Amino acid sequence: MEKISSGKIELLAPARDFAAAVAAVDYGADAVYMGGARFGARQAAGNTTEQIARAVEYAHRYGVRIHATLNTLLWDDELGEAERQARELIAAGVDALIVQDMALRRMNLPVELHASTQMCNRTPEGVRFLADAGFARVILERNLTLEEIRAICRATTAEVECFVHGAICVGYSGRCFLSRSMSARSGNRGACSQPCRLTYDLTDGRGRTYLQGRHLLSVRDLNLSEHLGELIDAGVSSFKIEGRLKDLTYIRNVVAYYRRAVDKALAARPQLQRASVGESRPDFDPDPSKSFTRGESEYFFAGKCAGVASFDTPKAVGERIGRVARVERNAFRLENPEGVQLASGDGICFRSEAGFVGTNVNAVEGARIVPNRMEGIRPGAEVYRNYDRLFTLRVERSRTRRVIPATARVETWEDGVRITFTDCEGFTAAAERHLALETARNPEANAASLRQQAARSGDTIFEVRDVELRGTERFVPASLLAELRREGLDRLLAARMARRFEHRILPENPAARYPSERLAAEENVTNRLAEAFYRDHGVQRIERGLDLAPTTAGHPVMRTAYCIRREIGECLKEHPRLRGELWLERGRHRYRLEFDCVRCEMSLVDASEERNEKKPNK
């Protein structure tokens, strides 16, 4: 088994706001990441410092950490405001800042720094440098294979975090300018318009179209829940769920599912432990296929392969229900009615010639399904359920609590009583009263009453599972013991909240050398502090960041391990039928595809403003 930077394994969940943070904690997260008011990669998921502070207070009860995202690029005139926000978040108690711009490394912030996936962390050399530069954790690019992840973990002393569930950025993170090429909205500034989910034509650039109106860059969503053990053994210590814009149902369902998966992996590795405490027992059976998903994929975990794209739709397809056997005037029947049962109010979709078509179920009459509309429904059509109404109701109505196991000890003597609580981490607190106590008339009944009162934890975060009694011959009124119990549990919570979390606040090693002496425009240095950082670490030539340029014309606007040629069976290494140049076109936007078969990478070059295009063949 490979090294792990600490003996603790973390499940890291997203939160768009305070309510989502509470849900993530309640359903089993060990850490939560959320955005501040500005400078986060999801502009729509910003929070005030006060909201962040509330989330910190709630999470720290369970030893859960809060990571704040300041992971966009910064302009020179924003440096002061970015630093003020960073220091406000630190004062609010966040445990780490997730950053993209090296300017934040230069601000001497008293906080643990995590290198965002927006830094395009995908090589052992690059990740080793970030550890030397003072980053306690590095968040990996999503295009990596297990072997690549293992090599990175071997190369660094930093903790390694990787995404295991949710949407995948098809381009290398932090190196994608596709949104910027189509509008003023930049993904590197938290405003990606998600053009990778749009339709494109695949052409030869001279008038011939090979594929028309397909979602050629839209890839399926990630699900690595079956591979957490392999990732732990490779050296990964934090498993990240994507979704800072997702709703509470998604958070509850997916976090609960991965809590079980992580616990299963840890059960086989007793030398390791989870990074927080508390037990969550959801009152529903979690199933990620019932939350938003574009179809599950392991992407390139086992190696680069075809079958990872979703050409037909970028929307949630959901779980396969079956195939249409017969179509009636306003209803249809499935081939296997004994399979998964639909219910009134479910959302369903069908693959049609125009792509996926969706509708709702109005009624279910045995094997006969009555939809709201019949468009796209024909014999043989595949049926998918993308909204399970009954399951969603169960999740929405869930009353799951997260509890910390504790024990109680009740001691009585002639002139006093004390109750002492100890939780699973060894925190302890007591409450006592000095007063004359009478001898109990019925010691057995008295003991049963003491045990019952001490075990009640009410709506606190504790669950008292064992009660030790010392001296049951003295009678203690139930009201007195209840008062002491509440006081003792309040003090136990205060003891937990008073503890200091361990943070790896690391210095920047001035001798660390960046792996390259040149930074291209695509590597996006956009302010004076970041430029000084790289020059101090050996970079000789730094091009002006592409996000500062008025246009992306002529530049690569996406580089990716995903390959359209491989996806359609036209890999250049395998005697393809399609020779010559390939282009992606959408309206006035044109992108020339470049293929690097040595690195097995594809790039999109913005050719929308080229002046000397060849005329289309007639």
N, C-alpha and C positions, 0 to 999 in steps of 0.2 A: 504494500500500500504506500502511496506517495505521501509526502509531507503535507501537513495542514498547519496554517499559520497560528491557529488557536485550536483548543479542543472543543469549540462550540460551533454548532451548525445553525444557521439563521434562515428563517423563512421571512422574506421581505415583501410586504404588500403595498399596493398603491392607495392613495387617498386623495380625492379632489377637495375635500373639506373636512371639518371637524366630525360631522356625522359619519362619514366614510372611515375616518381614522378610528373612531370608536368601534365601528363594525369590524374593521380589520383586526383590532386587538381582541375583541370578544370572540371572534371565530378562529383565533389561533396564531396570528402573526407574531413573530419575534421582533420585528422592526417594521416601521412604516415610513414611506417616503412621500413627501407632499411639498407643494410649491409655496414660496413666499409671494408677496404682492407683485413683484416684477422679476424679470430675468430668469424665468423658468421655461423649460422647453415645451410646456403646455400653457399658453397664455390663459386659456379658459379655466385653468385649475389653480388660480392664484388665491392666496389666503392672507389675511392681515396677521400681524405679529401676535395680536391677542388670540386669534384662533389657533395659531401654532402653539402658543403657550398653554392653552387649554388642552390641546392634544398631548403635549409633553406631560402635563400633570396626570392625565388619565393613563397614558401608556406606562409611565415610570412606576406605577403601582405594581405592575407585573414584571418589571425588569425589561419592558419593551422599549426600544430606542426609536427616536424620531430623527430621520434624515431629511434635511431641507434641500431642495433643488435650486441652485443658482447656475444652471447649466446652459446658458446662452452666451453668444459672443457679446463683447462690450465695446462700445465706441469710447473714444478718449473723453468726450464730455459726459459720459455716464459713470466714470470710474468712482467719483466721489459718492454718488447715490448708491452704487452697488456696494461699496464698502460700508456705508451707513446701514443698508439693509442687512448685510452680513452680520454686522455687530449687534443689531437689534435681535436677529434670530438667535445668535449665540447667547445674548442676555435672556432670551425667552427659554433657554435650556436645551436647544437642539443638540443632538449628540454628534452630528457630522454635517458637513456641507458637501453636496454633490456638485462639482464644478466642471466646466468645459474650458473656460478662458484662463490662461496662465497668469493674467493680471491678479486674480484672487490669490494665487500662490505667493505673490509679491507683497501682499498687504499685512503680513505678520498677524494673521488672525489666530486667536487662541482657541482653535477648534480642530477636530479631526477632519482631514480633507480626503474626499473620495474622487477619483478620476472618472468622470462621466463616460458612458459609452460614446458620447458625442466627441470624445477625443480619438475615436477610431482605434480602440485598443485591440490589436489583433496579431501582434508579433511579440516573441519573447524579448527582443531587444528593446522595443518600445515600452513594454510593461516594466522591464528591469529599470529603465531610466526613470520612469515615474516613481518607482519605489525609492530610488536614490534621491529624487527631487523632493521627497517628503510626503508622498501620498500614502496614506495608511491602507487604502483599498483601491483596487482597479476594477472597473465594471467592463466586462468584455463585450466586444462586437458580437452580433447575433449570427453572423455568417460562418462561424467557426465549426470545425469538426471536433470530435472528442480528442483525437490525437493532437490537434493544434492547441486545444485547451490544456491538455496534459503537459505539453511542452512549455506553455506559458507559465503554468503553476510551478514547474521545476525551476524556472528562470528567475523567480522573484521572491522577495521576502514580504511583499504586500499581501494582504488578504485579497482573494479573488471572488468576485461576484459575477454571476451570469444569469441571463434571462432563461426561464424555463417554461413560461406560459404567456400567451397573448399575441398581439399583433407584431409582425416582423417588418422592420424597415428594409426594403429590398436593396437599397443602396447602402454602402458603408456609412455608418452613422457619423455625422459631422462633416461628411465629404459629399453630401448630396445637395445640389443646387437646382433640381428640377422645378421645384415650386418657384424659386427665385427667377428662373428663366421664363416663366409664364406670367409672373405678376410681381408686385412689390413684396409679396409675402415670402419670408425666408424661414425654412425649417430650423436654421441655425440661430434664429431670433425668436423661436417659440411660436411661429405663425404658419407652419406648413399647411398648404392647401390640399395636401395628399393627391397630387396629380398622378402618382403611381397607381391609383385606383381607377383612373379614367380609361376610356377606350382609345385604342390607337389602330392605325393600319400598318401592317408590315409590308414594305415595298422594296423595289430595287432602286428607288430614287429617280427613275426615268419614266415612270408612268405605269409600271406593272405592279399590281397588288397581289400579294400572296395570302394575307389574312386581313380581313376588313372588320373594323368595329369591335375588336376584342380587347379584353382587359389583360394586355400582354405583360404588364409589369406587376400585376396584383398577385401576391403570393398568399398561401394559406396561413393560418395562425399556428403558433408554436404550441406543442404539448410534449414536454419531456418528462412527464410524471413517472414513466416506467424506467427512467435512467438516472434517477437521483443518486442511487448507490454508486454507479459508475462515476458520476461527477464528484461525489465525495471522495472516492478513492483517487481520483485524478488530482485533487487538491482544492476544489471549490468549497468555500465555506459559507456562501450566501446565495440563496435561490430566490430570484426576483420574478414577481408576477407583474406583467405590463398592465396598464389600465388606469391612469390618473383621471381619465374622463368617463370611466364606467360608473354605472349606478350601484346602489346599495345591494340589490339582488345579486349582481355579478360578484361584488366583493365578498358577500357572505358565502355564496356557493363555492366560488373558486378557492378562496382562502381555506375554507373547511376541508375541501378536497385535498389540497396540498398539505394541510396539517397532517392528515392521515398518511399521506405518501411519505412525508419527511420522517414521521415517527416510525413508520415501517422500516425505512432505511437505517435509522438510528438504532432500532432494536437489534439489528444484525451487527452493529458496531458499538458494543458496550463501552469502549474506551472514549467515545464521544458523547456529547450531550447537547441538548437544544439550548439556544441562547437566551431564553426567558423561561418563566415559570407560569403555572396556571393551566388548568384543564378546561377545555371547551368541548361540550357535548351537544352538537347541533341536533335539533329535533326534526331533522329531515335527512335524507340520504343524499349527500352532495354528488353532483354529476355535472362536470364542466360542459358537456355537450348540450346542456339545456340553457346555458348562458350564451351571450353573443360569441359566435365563432364563425370564421369563414371556412371552416373545415380544418380538422386537426392534421398537423404535420410535424415530423421530427426534423424538417428542413435538411440541413447538411450534417447533422450530428454524426451519422455513420459514414459520411463521405458525400461528395457532390454527385447529385443524381437528378433525373427528371421526375416529373410528377409532383412538384411543389407549388405550382401555380394554380390559379383559379381563373381561367380565361373567360368564363361565362358570367361571373358576377363578383363584385367586391363586397357584397352584403352577406349577412349571416344566412347560411343555408340551413343549419341545424342538423338534426338526426334523421337518418333515413327511416321512413315508415314502411315503404313497400312499393309495389307497382300497381298501376291501375289495371284492373281486369275487365271492367265493363263501364261504359258511359251511358247514362240515362239522360232524360231531358234536363233535369236540374240537380242531378246527383251522380255519384260514381261509386263503384265497389272495388275493394282491394283484392289482390290475388290471395293474400294470407290474412284473413280477418282475425285469426287466432293470435296474431302477433301483437305488436305495440298498439294499444288502443288510443284512438283520437277522442277528443271530448269537445263539446260545444265551447266556442271561444278560442280554440287553438288557432295559431297561425300556421299556415302550410304554404309550400311553394312547389312549383313544377318546372322541369326543364322543358322549354319550348324552342321553336326555331328562332325566336327573337331573344333567347336567353331565359333567365329564370323569371317566372311570373308568380306573384303571391296573392293569397286571399285568406279569408277567415272561414272557420267551420261554423255554420249556423246551427246544424243539428246532426246527431249521430243516431241512426235507427238500425241498430244491430250492425250488419256489415255495410250498410248503406250510409254514405257520407254526403251531406247536403252542404255544399260550400256557398259562400256569399256570391261568387261568380264562377263561371265555368271556363273562362279564358285559359287556354293552354292545356286543358285537361283532355287527354285522349288515351285510348287503350295502349298500354305499354309504358306510359309516362312514369318516371320515378317520382315518388312523393316524399317530401321532406317536411318535418315539423320544425319550424324556427321559433315557435312560441308555445310553450307548454303551460296553459293557463293554470291548471291545478297545481303543478309543481311550483310555479311562480308564486301562487297564493300561499303555499306552505312556507316558502322562504320568506316572503314579505311578513307573514304572521309569526315567524320564528321568535321565540323568547329565550334564545340561548344566552347563558351567562358563562363567564370565565371565572373559575374559582381556584383559589390557592389552598391546597391541603394544609391543615393545621391540627395540632393536638392541644388539649387543655388539661391542666392539673388543678384540682380543687383541694385546698387544705383548710381544715377547720381546727380550732383549738378553743380553749375555755373562753378566751376574751378576744377572738378575732377570726377572720376568714380571708383567704386570698385565692384568687384565680389567676393562673399563669397560662399564657398562650404562646406556642412556638410553631412557626410555619415551616414549610418544607426546605427553606434555605437556612434555617437556624436563627432567624430573627425572633426575638422574644420580647414579651411585655406582660406586665402584671397590674392588677388592681386589688386593693385590699381595704378592709374596714376593721377598726378596733372597737369592739363592743362585746358585752357579755352575751354569751350564747347558751341557751338552755339545752339540756340533754334531750335528744330525740326520743319520743315515746316509742316509735317504730323505726329502728335503725335501717331496716331493709327498705322500707318505703321512703325514708329520708335519702338513702343512697340513690334510689331510682330517680327521685326528684332532682337531686343535685346533678346527676349524669344527664338527665333530659334538659335541664336549663343550660348547662354548660355547653351542650352540643348545638344549641340553636345559634345560627349565625345570621339569620334574617337576610337582608338585602346587602350585606357586606360582600367583599370580594373573597372572603374566607369560607372554607367548608371544614368544620371541626369533625374529624373522623375517629378520634379516640379520646376518651376522657379517663384520666387517672384520678382516683379519690384517695385522700389521706385524712383519716379521721371522720367517720360518718356518724359518730355518736352525738355530734352537736347539730342541733336543728338550725337551718338557715332559711329564713323566709324566701319564697320564690321571687318576690319583688326585689329583694336586696341582691340576690344572685343575678337577676336579670340586669340590674343596674351596673353591677360589677362586670358582667359579661360585655355589655356595650362599651363601658369605659376601657376594658382591657383590649378589645378588638380595635377600638379607635387608636389606642396607643401602639398597637402592633402595626397598624397601617402607617402611623406617623414614623415609626422606626424604619419601615421599608422606604418611605419617602425621603428620609434623612440621609440615606446612604449615598455615597459618591460613586458614580459610574466610572469605570476605567476607560480612558480615551488615549488613543495613540496620536498625540500631537507631535509631529516629527519635524525636525529642521530640514531645510533645503541644503543638500550637500553641494557646495560650489564646485567641487571637482567632478561632478557627474557630467558626462558628455552625451549630448543628444546623438542618436544613431546616424544622423545625416548632417552634412554641412550646408544643405540647401533646403529651403521651405518654399514650395510652389504656391501660387495664388490659391489653389484648391485647399491648402492647409490652413488658410484663413486666419492669419495674424492681423488683428484689426485695431490694436491700440499700442501705445508706447510702452506700457508696462510689460505686455506680453512679448513685444519685440526685444526689450532689454533682457527678459528672462532667457529667451532662446540664444541671444548673442552671448550672454554670460556662460552658456553651456555649449559653446563651440560652433554655433551655426554662423556661417560666413555670409550667406546670401538669403535674403528674405523678400519675397515678392509681396506686393500689396494684396491683402486678403480679397478674395473674389466677391465676398458680400459687400465690399466697399465700392466695387466697380459699377458703372452705370448699366452695363450689359454683361451677359454671360456668353455672348456670341463668340464662337470659335473655341470655347473652353469645354473640357469634359464637365458635364453637370451631374453625372452619376458614374460611379465605379462600383462594381458588384461581383460577388461570387456566383450570382444567379446568371444564367445564360439562356437567352431565348432559343438559340440554335439547339442547345442540348434539350430544352423543353419540348421542341417540336420534332426531335429526331434528326436534326441536321448538323450535328457536331462536326466541326472541321477535321477532327481526328478520325472520323468514322465514314469517310467517303460519301459526303453529302451530295444531294442532288442540286441544292441551291448553292451556286457559286457567285462570286462577285460581291459587291457591296449590298448591305441590308440597311434599311432606314425605318425609323418609326415616324409616322406623320399623324398630326391631329390639327385640322384647320390650318392656320398659318405657321404652326410650330413643326419644325422638322429636326430630327436628331439622327446623326450618322452613327451606326453601331460599329464599334471597334472590338475585335476579339484578340485577347492575349492568351494563346493556347499554352504557353509555358507556365504562366501563373494561373491559368484556367479562370480568367476574369473577362467581364464584358464592360465596356464603357459606352456612355451616350455623350456624343459631342453636339453641342448646340449649333445647328446649321441654319437656323431660322432666318438669319440676316445675310446669308451668303449672296453675293451679287452676281456671280457667274455660274448659276446653276445650269445644268444641261436641260435643254428643252425636252418635254415628254415625247416619247415615240408616238407616232400617229398610226 
